[in-house]
Amino acid sequence: MDCSGKTAVVAGGFGGIGYATCNSLLSKGVKNLGIFDLFENGDLLQKLKSNFPKANIKFWKVDATKKSEIENGFKGAVAEFKSIDIFVTSVGVVDEMNPERCVQINLLGTMNLNYVAIDYMSVAKGGKGGLVANVASLSGIVPFPLCVAYCATKHGIVGLTRSLGSDFYLKTTGIKFVSICPGFTETPLLGNFAGSPVNSVKTDSAKLAQQTAETCGKLLVEALEKDKNGSIWMIDAGKMKEIIPPEYYSGPTGT
Ligand SMILES: NC(=O)c1ccc[n+]([C@@H]2O[C@H](COP(=O)([O-])OP(=O)(O)OC[C@H]3O[C@@H](n4cnc5c(N)ncnc54)[C@H](O)[C@@H]3O)[C@@H](O)[C@H]2O)c1
């Protein structure tokens, strides 16, 4: 999808990867940008507005674990921008000591963000269709022994995104879905590797970073531009690569 002149909304838009994605989308000519996040970050919002004075940039407070707040966010964004072309979810936590919270935010939060996005973007519901990109993780496609709960939620996001990113849904919604799988990226999230109920490894996770958030956000937008429904993009060590999973099964899928 060509981003120029489009309307985009980024959930988790004040986080490391989310904010870099906002910058990258605006650099590519996005004209309306909505940011959903837990809290408004006035400094970051102002910086975007100063750097991209022609764009219409707005914030909505959205806790991804609260369906009513997701609804309000979309309602507000559609009232302001008329329609949404691109929706990015970049919401997540590492919290191995609290797997319920990890599932609630990473997996259920992303799922509900996607379901409400379909309500507001689907051509079957009066929208224009478009593209949804879910930031999963490299640990959505490979094991991650240090953070097993996190890894499970990220595998869940890839399964969710690939299932929604099928012709079955595209035919009626006009929305394409893509999975983004970053490797270790310099953001505040990396500070939260503190052991778990199944390991007590203390990792200096900051040392694991292989790329900046800015590089990740730039490549993420390049993945969106490929406009390929159901695709999976690994973004690691400053490089992007499409992941094509093996075809394990070709029987009936029930669709
Ligand atoms: N940093 C990495 O190495 C890395 C690697 C792979 C995937 N990711 C994923 O990238 C995404 C962004 O993470 P990041 O690295 O930028 O970290 P970050 O901590 O900077 O950003 C996380 C964002 O999620 C938001 N968030 C948390 N709970 C929320 C909730 N309940 N409702 C709404 N928003 C909520 C935060 O406010 C923040 O904006 C996450 O899904 C993360 O799992 C990060």
The ligand as an SDF file (V2000), in Angstrom:
LIG
                    3D

 44 48  0  0  0  0  0  0  0  0999 V2000
   11.7290   -4.3320   21.6810 N   0  0  0  0  0  0  0  0  0  0  0  0
   11.8780   -5.5420   21.1600 C   0  0  0  0  0  0  0  0  0  0  0  0
   12.9610   -6.1360   21.1760 O   0  0  0  0  0  0  0  0  0  0  0  0
   10.7020   -6.2170   20.5200 C   0  0  0  0  0  0  0  0  0  0  0  0
   10.9500   -7.3500   19.7340 C   0  0  0  0  0  0  0  0  0  0  0  0
    9.8820   -7.9950   19.1280 C   0  0  0  0  0  0  0  0  0  0  0  0
    8.6030   -7.5170   19.3060 C   0  0  0  0  0  0  0  0  0  0  0  0
    8.3790   -6.4070   20.0850 N   0  0  0  0  0  0  0  0  0  0  0  0
    6.9940   -5.9710   20.2290 C   0  0  0  0  0  0  0  0  0  0  0  0
    6.8800   -4.6590   19.7450 O   0  0  0  0  0  0  0  0  0  0  0  0
    5.7190   -4.0440   20.3440 C   0  0  0  0  0  0  0  0  0  0  0  0
    6.1270   -2.6860   20.8650 C   0  0  0  0  0  0  0  0  0  0  0  0
    7.0620   -2.8570   21.9170 O   0  0  0  0  0  0  0  0  0  0  0  0
    8.3160   -1.8950   22.1270 P   0  0  0  0  0  0  0  0  0  0  0  0
    9.5150   -2.7160   22.0180 O   0  0  0  0  0  0  0  0  0  0  0  0
    8.1670   -0.6990   21.3110 O   0  0  0  0  0  0  0  0  0  0  0  0
    8.1680   -1.5980   23.6820 O   0  0  0  0  0  0  0  0  0  0  0  0
    7.5920   -0.3370   24.4520 P   0  0  0  0  0  0  0  0  0  0  0  0
    7.5150   -0.7620   25.8640 O   0  0  0  0  0  0  0  0  0  0  0  0
    8.4030    0.8500   24.1120 O   0  0  0  0  0  0  0  0  0  0  0  0
    6.1350   -0.1490   23.8130 O   0  0  0  0  0  0  0  0  0  0  0  0
    5.0250   -0.9110   24.2290 C   0  0  0  0  0  0  0  0  0  0  0  0
    3.7980   -0.0740   23.9920 C   0  0  0  0  0  0  0  0  0  0  0  0
    2.6360   -0.8300   24.3770 O   0  0  0  0  0  0  0  0  0  0  0  0
    1.8080    0.0390   25.1190 C   0  0  0  0  0  0  0  0  0  0  0  0
    0.9270   -0.7220   25.9930 N   0  0  0  0  0  0  0  0  0  0  0  0
    1.2410   -1.5620   27.0020 C   0  0  0  0  0  0  0  0  0  0  0  0
    0.1280   -2.0370   27.5890 N   0  0  0  0  0  0  0  0  0  0  0  0
   -0.9220   -1.5020   26.9150 C   0  0  0  0  0  0  0  0  0  0  0  0
   -2.3190   -1.6090   27.0430 C   0  0  0  0  0  0  0  0  0  0  0  0
   -2.9020   -2.3490   27.9890 N   0  0  0  0  0  0  0  0  0  0  0  0
   -3.1000   -0.9120   26.1830 N   0  0  0  0  0  0  0  0  0  0  0  0
   -2.5370   -0.1190   25.2330 C   0  0  0  0  0  0  0  0  0  0  0  0
   -1.2210    0.0230   25.0660 N   0  0  0  0  0  0  0  0  0  0  0  0
   -0.4170   -0.6620   25.9120 C   0  0  0  0  0  0  0  0  0  0  0  0
    2.7730    0.9080   25.9140 C   0  0  0  0  0  0  0  0  0  0  0  0
    2.1440    2.0560   26.4580 O   0  0  0  0  0  0  0  0  0  0  0  0
    3.7860    1.2050   24.8250 C   0  0  0  0  0  0  0  0  0  0  0  0
    3.3730    2.2800   24.0130 O   0  0  0  0  0  0  0  0  0  0  0  0
    5.2670   -5.0070   21.4390 C   0  0  0  0  0  0  0  0  0  0  0  0
    4.2040   -5.7900   20.9360 O   0  0  0  0  0  0  0  0  0  0  0  0
    6.4830   -5.8960   21.6370 C   0  0  0  0  0  0  0  0  0  0  0  0
    6.1230   -7.1530   22.1510 O   0  0  0  0  0  0  0  0  0  0  0  0
    9.4040   -5.7480   20.6830 C   0  0  0  0  0  0  0  0  0  0  0  0
  1  2  1  0
  2  3  2  0
  2  4  1  0
  4  5  1  0
  4 44  2  0
  5  6  2  0
  6  7  1  0
  7  8  2  0
  8  9  1  0
  8 44  1  0
  9 10  1  0
  9 42  1  0
 10 11  1  0
 11 12  1  0
 11 40  1  0
 12 13  1  0
 13 14  1  0
 14 15  2  0
 14 16  1  0
 14 17  1  0
 17 18  1  0
 18 19  2  0
 18 20  1  0
 18 21  1  0
 21 22  1  0
 22 23  1  0
 23 24  1  0
 23 38  1  0
 24 25  1  0
 25 26  1  0
 25 36  1  0
 26 27  1  0
 26 35  1  0
 27 28  2  0
 28 29  1  0
 29 30  1  0
 29 35  2  0
 30 31  1  0
 30 32  2  0
 32 33  1  0
 33 34  2  0
 34 35  1  0
 36 37  1  0
 36 38  1  0
 38 39  1  0
 40 41  1  0
 40 42  1  0
 42 43  1  0
M  CHG  2   8   1  16  -1
M  END
$$$$
